[in-house]
Amino acid sequence: MKIKTLLNVSSYISIGVTLIMISFFFWVSYQTKRLDEDRALAGAIRNNIYERIIIRDEYFINRENRPRRQWRDKSTKIKKLLETASKRLNFKEDRAILEDMIKDYDDTVDIFNTIIENEKKMRTGGIEGARYMEYDKRLFSQLIVKSYELSDSAARLRASLNEASDTAHHRITLFLVLFVFLVVATVLVNGTLIGRILKNRIEQLRRGAGIIGGGNLDYRIDVRADDELSSLARLMNDMAGNLSRSYTSVENLRAEMENRRRAEEELCASEERFRHTLDNMMEGCQLIGFDYRYLYVNDSVARHGRKPRRELVGRTMQESYPGIEDTQLFKVINSCMNDRIERRMENKFVYPDGSSGWFELSIQPAPEGVFILSMDIDARKRAEEEIAWLAKLPSENPNPVLRVSSDGMLLYANEGSGALLELWGCAIGGLLPSDWLDTVQESLTTNKSKIIDVCCRTRIISVFVAPVTGSGYVNLYGSDVTEHRQAEASIKILNEELEQRVVERTAQLEVANKELEAFSYSVSHDLRTPLRAIDGFSKVLLDKYSRGLEDEAQRYLDIIRKNTQQMGKLIDDLLSFSWIGRKEMRVSRIDMERLAREAFEQVRSQYPDRTIGFTIESPPVASGDVDMITIALMNLLSNAAKFTGSRPETVIEFGGSEENNENTYYVRDNGVGFDMKYADKLFGVFQRLHTMEEFEGTGVGLALVQRIILRHGGRVWAEGAVDQGAVFHFTLPVQGGSA
């Protein structure tokens, strides 16, 4: 039988007993009231009989009409009272007395009427005086006797009714005592039986929950009934089964998480190596977002652009270089973003001081926006200018200088052209190879210059084809670009290797993320459903049936709810830990002072009864994912507030500084601290240095902080001493600079 049904049956029994007793009470009350009314009626009859006797005596003394009328009125009233009593009285003894009274009443009326008739006859002479006097005395005596008999009967009737009324009152008093006893006994018996049943069942449930919670996942709670507690026990058995089946999966999850952690550390190290490589490349490397904000720049870009990196990362091109939106460079970048097509160009960059520099740019579409590889060609451009100047004095120019007619005939060649002439197998007056003839004719037709690289022995000669307008010939100016082309080839190979490794790593991480996401959802669903059911049924028992539960049983249910809620929070923290590893980072400029104040306000709202001091020591601006950094700060500040709860005055500090090309931040508190020999355990999942009774928590918060900082390429560590507070440090790389 279900607990709700059992309680309903108990309530129905109590209500039934109560209704029966109430009905009986009303019946007895009705009878008592009727007896009281009968007693009052008997008293009224007796009083009227006494009053009529007085009126009778007055009449016989004075022989007046007034007492005679009064006697008749009183007789009429007595008759009505007797008729009423005849209708109301039901007991045999009372009706016998009433019948005697009615007979005596009739006799008194007849005698009195006879006396009146004799008096009339005596006055009219119908009866002699002496005879009238004799009749009158005899009738008067009879009237007195009958009157007193009537009075005695009235007294006996009232006494009988008084006795019946008193008996009824005694009965109702006894009934009230019995009623209270039965109601109390029914409630006590039902409450005791139900409480004993529920206590035994809840004790069995608590004991089973303790065994399962202690790690014995093969234990099952004995279920023999079909009520709410049995449903709760079945759910706990199902949860134990799911946990048992998921135990291996959880171990696999831990192994997978460990493998992912190692892979992420290796990836971070690899990325750090790549970043180091990019940072130290001679060529400029910059990543620009779709909002034209610098996401990454290396030192070469900072050198090219003559601005420190920290003044570029997080800012837009327009903010860093006002007016750049009106340049050809900005148009080419915009076209690459929209069309997703690689572009190359030589750009003359004009600095704010009026000076300029030439850069060869390779602009490639990237997932974040565009990637620009820039090479300083200012020296080459100056060399070309020098070549152009030297072209005016070709004989003095060490580089090749040649003149070719429209039909491909070589008209002139200086001494520096020997290697080219040998390669082409021609001399002055001879014809160039056919491919060069096509190039010469195309240049003359379009009147446009072009550059062609020529492999000459072990060197690479860059030949500049320049048509002379209106002359019918072109000039060829050569320069040795072997080292430059070799550097370009090396950069291209490095970029291809980097892109391939990034693609491979990304594919591996995507597969691992999808598998982990599916597993996390499965574990979350399998564990959350029984936990919600256990917590819900326990709450229903406490809300609806707490009056039928003993204090110990209610305490057991509170323990069950507290542990299920703790397990639910642990699952949420595990999912958050997994989510942080999969979340796509959105890097932006972060005002750490403002972010720390907002995070602290949220933490302080959790402790409205405490006064928590908080100071900020001018932390530098950071670059990173604002959502992730907010979570890290919230966890560090929450820990500081939690572990200073026993201090009479709480002091929490946050600050930072920039040094060694990285930003270092800290959170300091005056809490309980920790032993430094356990410092290596602080950032592990489920690692706790305090018991749940001392400080609540799941042991995931600091592991979450470490994962966030590692994803940003930083470090995190802690310092402290027992009862002397703790300091948690973390670093974020400084990023800046672009041309």
Protein Blocks (a to p, Z undefined) as FASTA:
>chain_A
ZZklmmmmmmmmmmmmmmmmmmmmmmmmmmmmmmmmmmmmmmmmmmmmmmmmmmmmmmmm
nopaklmmmmmmmmmmmmmmmmmmmmmpmbfklmmmmmmmmmmmmmmmmmmmmmmmmmmm
mmnopacfklmmmmmmmmmmmmmmmmmmmmmmmmmmmmmmmmmmmmmmmmmmmmmmmmmm
mmmmmmmmmmmmmmmmmmmmmmmmmmmmmmmmnopakbccddfbdcfklmmmmmmmmmmm
mmmmmmmmmmmmmmmmmmmmmmmmmmmmmmmmmmmmmmmpmbdcddddfkopafbdcfkl
mmmnopafklmgopafklmmghklmpmklmmmmmmmmnopacddddddddfkopacdddd
dddddfklpacddddfklmmmmmmmmmmmmmmmmlpmbdcddddfkopafbdcfklmmmm
mmnopaehiacdfklmmmmmmmmmnopacdddddehjbccdddddddehklpacdddddf
klmmmmmmmmmmmmmmmmmmmmmmmmmmmmmmmmmmmmmmmmmmmmmmmmmmmmmmmmmm
mmmmmmmpcfklmmmmmmmmmmmmmmmmmmmmmmmmmmmmmpccddddddfklmmmmmmm
mmmmmmmmbccddddehiadddddfklmmmmmmmmmmmmmmmmmmpmbdcdddddddeeh
iacdddddfbebpafklmmmmmpghiafbdfklpgcehlmmmmmmmmmmmnopacddddd
ehiapaddddddddeddZZ
